Amino acid sequence: MQAYFLAGNPVILIITGAIVALLLQTEFVVCGFPTILTLERGFAVNHVVELSELKDRDSVRHPRILQQQQASVGSVVDFPVQGTYDPFRVGLYFTRVQLGSPPKEYFVQIDTGSDVLWVSCASCEGCPRSSGLQIPIQFYDPSSSSTASLIRCSDQRCSLGSQSLDSSCSKSNDQCIYTFQYGDGSGTSGFYVSDQIQLDTIVGDSTSSNASASVVFGCSLSQTGDLTKSDRAVDGIFGFGQQGLSVIAQLSSQGVAPDAFSHCLVGNGAGGGILVLGQIIEPSMVYTPLIPSQPHYNLNLLSISVNGQTLSIDPSMFGTSGSRGGTIIDSGTTLAYLAEEAYDPFVDAITLSVSQSVRPLVSKDSQCYLVASSTPDIFPTVSLNFAGGASMILRPQDYLLQQNSVGGAALWCIGFQKIRGQGITILGDLVLKDKIVVYDLGGQRIGWANYDCTSSVNVSTSSSGGRSEYVAGQFNDSTSLQDTRYSLILTVFVAFVLQLSVIVAFS
């Protein structure tokens, strides 16, 4: 059945109040009251208008609204995601960036535990030349980009890097250089360069690649440790930290993108997910404050509950002070790690809750269980309880890993590992997958919600303290880098009414 609207006679609005700002296309008219406004009809009297015709008229207007909004606020920026948390397959999530003029594509690991974006340089020593991830390995060459420039010692941006103690100045050639060491023992060193990054911004129902910005990133000259291995080799690492040289901070300071980003990492199948600059909006989101003045995304973990029972762990074991590293969110870590004082109570509680249904055993220093079922449903729910009343609910598959079966029984092992002597807890991809995770840097908080990351999401370009602009994103069934898309619909709410009453009269 088709829907029709009958265009009637003129509509007269009689508005009373102190002051009302009426938005007429792009102009504001401020009037005294009472005021009578006559609304002219767009169709002739008694003209029958099909719903489809009205929708067509609206669809012409919506892109203009979007363009006007995009000119005044930072855009939502889309980074396609590939990879999986599964340590027996890929063990990392990575995305694609386009750098230089003309732009070239580089595949880089998504890492919230570091700050700087870097890619392998043309003269890199020890850098892998091929990848078991079936992606092409590229090498960045500043001399082949018309927009590249070296960062000199006198450049103010060099001092931003030195604040994190990873960067310094080479006085012999007047270059800003860096050396990064990662938690797994790998490392890289090189120099900083400024060049264009191409951004896939989301407008209307598609992505466009016509946005760009100048950013500082690293050009790697040498690599060590796991970075030299070709089985999981990528072109570099994309640090999503909050220090001054992070791409997030640079784009935000330029007004190109919001001071917030979000990810939703698919935990099953082929993996993939969503990564945007902006806040994913979800009604079930909970937030906890970031601990200020920390080099990482540190949160205040208060307690751990298993099957609703809080474990007897001193909360100070999770603290960020003195010799204790605190609790950190880190997408560059595959598994999850508990401070040694918390690990044994955690494992003991899991074992006790399933002792009647499983056979516990230790395999390769991990606590494992032989289970008749191939699904971990008999295991308890775990709750990580943070400051501000925010709890992160972990299903069994969020803390367990399935390994090879033994004698027809499924072998499930606890994916949390023990960290000795460092007083640190790290929540990696094992825990972060299948969740929306929002890093609201403007509001200095992190939020999350369990979610099907192959579903659509809503995204806002503003931080918690700024202007709100809401868009709805649609994630395609395909998780490949080439096919990840969003369709966005912008809804703008304008309401400024004081003592307003409206009488609608049809004559």
N, C-alpha and C positions, 0 to 999 in steps of 0.2 A: 504494500500500500504506500502510495506517495503522500508526503505531507505538504500542505499548502498553507500560506498565510494570506489573509485578505488585507490589503492596504486600505485603511480607512481614512477618516478625515484628520485634519491637523490636530496634534496633541499640544496642549498648553500646560506648562509646568509653572505653578506659582510657588516660589521658594522664599521662605522667610528665615532670617538668621542674622548673626552679626556680620561675619565675613565668610565668603566662600570663594575659593579659587577654582574656576571652571576651566578644565583643560579642553580647548578646542584645537584639535590637531597639535600644532606646536606652539600655540600662543596662550597666555594666561590673561583672562579678563577679570578684573576685580571690580565688583559692583556694590552699590549701596542697596538696601532692601526696604520694603518689598520690591521685587523685580519680576517681570513677566517675560519669559523666554518662549518664543514660538519656534517649534521644531518643524522644519519643512520636510515633506515626504520625498523619498527618492523614487517613488513609483506613482503613476497616475491613480486617481480615485477608482476604487472597485477593480483595480488590476490584480489578478491572481498571481502570486509569486511562488514558484516552486522552491522547496527547501534547498535543492541543489544549486539554484541560481543565487540564493543568499550566501551559501557556502563559497561559491566561486568568487563573489564580491569580497567576502572576508579574506579569502586566501590571497587576494591581490594586496590587501592592506597589511597582512601579517609580516611579510618580508620587510616592508618599510619600517614597521615598528622595531623589528629585530635589528635592522641596520642602524637605526637611531640609537638604540640601546647599546649596541656594540661599540659605538663611537665614544660612549661616555664611561664605560666600565670595562675592566679586564675581561677577556673572553674565557670561556671554558675551553681548555686545551686537551686534546685526546692523544694519549700515547697507547698504541696497540700493545697487547701483552701476549707472550708465548712462553711455554715452559710449564713445569709442574714442580710441586714440592717433593714428589716421590724420590727419595734418595737412590732407589734402585733403577730409576729411569734418567731423569735430568737433574733433579735436585736444586733447581734454581728457576727463577722467573726473569725473563729479559724482555726488552722492548727495542724499538728502532728509533734512532734520531737521524736527522738530516743536517749536516754541517757543511759550511763553505759555500763558495760561489764559483762555479755552479755547484749545487748541493750534491753530496754523496751520502749514501746510507751506511749507518754503523749500528751493529747490534750490541747492546750494552745491558749488563745485569742491573736489575732494580735493587738498590741498596739504601735503606733508610738508616743504616748504621754508619754511613760516611757522608761527607759533604760535597765533594767535588766530582764533576763529570770529567772523565778522561778517556781518551782513545789511544790506541797504539799508533806511534809515529812511523813514518816511512823508514827511518834508520834504527828502529827498535831492535835491541839485542835480547835474545831469549824469548821473543814473542812467537807463539805458535802460528803456523802458516795455513793450517787447516783445522776444521772443527768436526767433532763427532756429532754435533747438533744439526748437521746438514744445513749449515748456513755459510754464506761466503765470508771469508775473512778479508777485511779492508784495512788499509793503512792510510792514516791522514797525513797529507803533505801540505804544509802551510804555503809553500811556493806555488802550488797549483790552484790556490784560491785567491781571487782578486780582492777579497774583503778581509783577508787574514792580516794580523799584525802581532808582533811579539810584545809581551808585557815587560817593560823595563823596570829597573829597580826603583826609579823615581815615581812610577805609576802608583797612585793611591790604592788601586786594586791589589797590588802586591802586598801592601800592608794588611789587607783583609785576610789574606792567606796566612800571613805570619802570626796572626792572633791565635790560630789553632796549633801552632808549633810544628806544623808539617811543611811550611814553606819558608824560603829564605832567599837571599839575593846572591847571585854569582857576580862578584865585582870584576872578574876577569873578562867577561863578555857582556856585562850589564843586563843580565837576564834574570827574571823572577823564576825560581826553580822550586821543586817540591820533592818530597820523599814520603810515601805512604806505606804504613805497615798495617796489615789486617790481622784479625784475631786468629786466623788459621795458619799464621806464619808466613803467608805470601806477602809480596811487596812490589812496589813499582816506584820509579823515579823518572822525572822529566822536567819539562819547562811549561810555563803557561803561555797561552795564545788567546787572542780575541778574534772571534769570527762570527758569522751569521748562523743562527739555528732556525730552521724552517719549522713552523708550528701548524699542526692540524687543528684549527679552531672549528667549533661546532656552531653552525648557523642554520636555522630552520630544521629541515629533516635530513641534513647531510653534513659531511665534513668538508672543509675547504683548506687548501694548503697555501693560501696567499698571504699568510701572516709570517713575519720573521722578526728577529731581534738579535742584537749583538750581545754575546755572552763570553765570559772568560772560562776556559776549560783547559785541562791538562793534555799535553802531548807526550806520551810515554816513550822513553828511550831505553828502558830496561825493565825486566820483570823477573820475579823469582817465585819459588814455591809452586803452589797449585796453578797459579796464573800461567805457567809455562806449559801446562799439560793440554793436549789437544782434544781429549775426550769430551770436555765441556767448555771448550774455548769460545770466547766471545771477543768482540772488538775492544771492550773496555768496561767500565763500571759507571753507572749513573747514580751519583750520591744525592739522596733526597733529604740530607740533613738541613739544619736551620742556620748554619753559620753564613757569614757574609758572602762567600764565594760559591755557595750552592746555587744551582740554576733557579731554584724556587725563589730564593732571596733576590737574585738579580732581576728576574722577570717581574716580581712583585714591586721592586723599587722603581722599575721603569713604567709601571702601570699597565703592563702587557697582560698580566695574569694575576689572579687573586693570591693572597697570602695563605693559601690552604691547598691541600691536595688529598686525594682519596684513592684507595685501591680496593678491589674485590677480586681475589685470586681463586680461580676454579680449582677444587681439590680432587676431582676425579676425571676419568676419561683422558682426553688429550690435553687437559689443563687450559692455560690461557687465562683470560680475565679482563678486568677493566682497570684503567689507570687514567685519572683526569686531574688537571689542575682546577680546583674548585671543591666544594663540599658536597658529597653525596648525601641527600636528605632521605631519611627513613624514619617513620614514626616510632619504631622500637629502639632507636639509637640511645645509648647511654654514654655519658662523658665523665672523664676524670681529669683533674688538672695536671699539667706538665709540671715537673719539678724545675724551677727556674735555674738559670745559669749553669746548665749542664751541657756537655758536648754531644750527648745523645738524647734520644727520646726516653727520658727517665720518668717512671710513674711510681706512685706510692702504693705498693701492694701491701695490704694489711693482713690478709689471711687466705688460707686455702681450705675449701670444704669438699668432702667426698660423701656423696649420698646425703647431703644436707648437714653433715656433722663436721664442725670446724676442727681442724687438726691442731694439736698442741705444739705450735711453733711460735717462738718469740718473734713478734712483728719486726723487731729491730734487725732480724736476719735478712730482711728484704730492704733495709734502709739504704739511703744514699748519703753517706757521711764517713769521714775519716778513711779507713782502709776498706770500706765496703762500697762496691760499685753500684748497688741498687738493682732495680728492675728495669730492663730496657726492651723496647719494641724494636725489632731488627729484621726487616724483610730479606737482608743478605745472609741470614742464618737459616739453614735448611731445617734443623730440628729445634728442640727447645731445651733449655738448661736451667737447672735449679741449684741454688746455693746448697752446699753439702749439708748444712744444718736442717734444711727442709726436705732434702731428697729422700732420706730413709723413712721419715714419717709418712711421706706421700706414697711411696711404694708399698709400705706395710699396710696402709689403709686400703689400697687397691687390692692387694693380695687377700686381705681378710674378708673383703666383701664378696669375693668369688671363690673362696677356698673350698666350698662344697661342690663346685661345678667344674673346676679346672685342675690341671696338674702343673704346679709352678716348677720352673727350672731356670737356670742361668745359662745364657748363650752369649758368648763374646762380650762378657762383662755387662750384659743387659738383662734385666728381669723379664722373663718371658713366661708364657702360659700355653699349654696344649689344651685346645678347646675342640669339642666335637663339631661345633657349628662354624661355618666359614664367615659368619657375621659376628661382630663383637657386642651384640645387644645385651649380653648378660653382664657386661662390665658397668660400673657405676658412672653417674654424671659427676663431673668435677666443676667446682666454681672457684674462680680466682677473684677475690674480693678487694676492690680498690677504694681509695679515698673518694669521698663524694657519693658513696652509695652505689657505685657502678660495679657490677659483677660481670665477668666474662665466663659464660657457660660453655664448658667443653664436653662435647659428646665423646664416646669411647674412641671414635676414629680421629679425634683431635689430639689424642695423647698416646695412641697405640699405632704400631706399624705391623702389617702382616708380612711374615717371612715364609719360607718354604714349609710345606706341610711335612709332618713327621708321622709315619705309620698311618696315614689317612686322616690324622687330626690336624687342624689348623694351628699354626704357631703365631701367636700375637705377642709382641714385645713392647714394653713401655718406651715411647720415643723420647721422653725426657731423659737427659743425661745429667750426671753429677759434675759440678765444677768445684774443685777442691781449692781451698785457701784463698779465693778471690772475693768471696762475699758478693757474688753477682748472679742474677737471674736474667736469662735472655729468652724472650718469646719470639721464636722464628716462624718460618712458613708453616710448619706442622700445625701450629696453633692459629696463625693468622688466616689460613685458607678458609674458604666458605664463609667469609665474614666481610661486611663492609667495614673498612677502617678509615677513619677521617682524621687527618692531621690539621687541626685548626690552629695555625701559627699565630694568627691575629688574636684569637681568643685564648692562646696558650693552654690548649686542652686537646685530648685525643678521645675520640668516640668510636664505638663499634656496635654491630648488630649481626647476629647470625643471619645468613642470607644465601639464596641460590644465585651465585654469581654469573649464571647464564641468563638471568632475567633482566628486565629493564630497571633503570635507576633514575632517580631525580637528582639534579645537580644544581647547586647555587654557586654563583660567582663571588659571593661576599663572605667575609668572615663573620663570626658571631656578633661582632660589635659594629658592623657596617651596614650598608644598604643591601636590601634583599632583592635578588632577581632569580626567579625560579624557572627551571627548565626540566623537561622530562626526557630521559634518554632511553633509547631502545637498543638493546644488545642483540646482535644477530646470533643465530644458532652456530655459525662458524666461529671458531676461535683462532683462525689463522691471522697473522699480522696483516695480510692484505685485505681481509674481509671484515675486520672489526669495525663496526659503524655505530653511530648513535643517531637517533632522530629526535630533534629537540623542538619543543613547543614552548614559546615564551608567554608567560601570563603576567601582565602588569596590572597591579592593583593601585588605583589612585583614589584615595578617600580623604578629603579634608572638609568636614562639615561641623559647624557649631550651631546648635539649636535649630536643626534642619527639619522641616516638614514639607512633604511633597503631596500636592493634590493634583491628580491626573484627571482631566476632564475631557470627555469625548463629546463633541457637538455634531 
